[in-house]
Amino acid sequence: MSRIRNEQGFLLLTAMIFLFFITNMMLAVAASYESHYRSYDELKIAYLNQTKSILLSLKENKNHAIK
């Protein structure tokens, strides 16, 4: 310990490096989470649009059958 004269500066540097890595890891997790659920939202919209088009085509077929 006699070689390290300014222990508080060393601890501050270590804490800053640790904070940098933890922050980057949390940002990566958040970006992954957002990307994952964005794809679910896009699938939901695609399925809703497909359902709407199927229901419209069934309605049109029913109207043609009545005439």
Secondary structure as the mmCIF struct_conf table of DSSP 4:
data_model
#
loop_
_struct_conf.conf_type_id
_struct_conf.id
_struct_conf.beg_label_comp_id
_struct_conf.beg_label_asym_id
_struct_conf.beg_label_seq_id
_struct_conf.end_label_comp_id
_struct_conf.end_label_asym_id
_struct_conf.end_label_seq_id
BEND BEND1 ARG A 3 ARG A 3
BEND BEND2 ARG A 5 ARG A 5
HELX_RH_AL_P HELX_RH_AL_P1 GLU A 7 ILE A 66
#
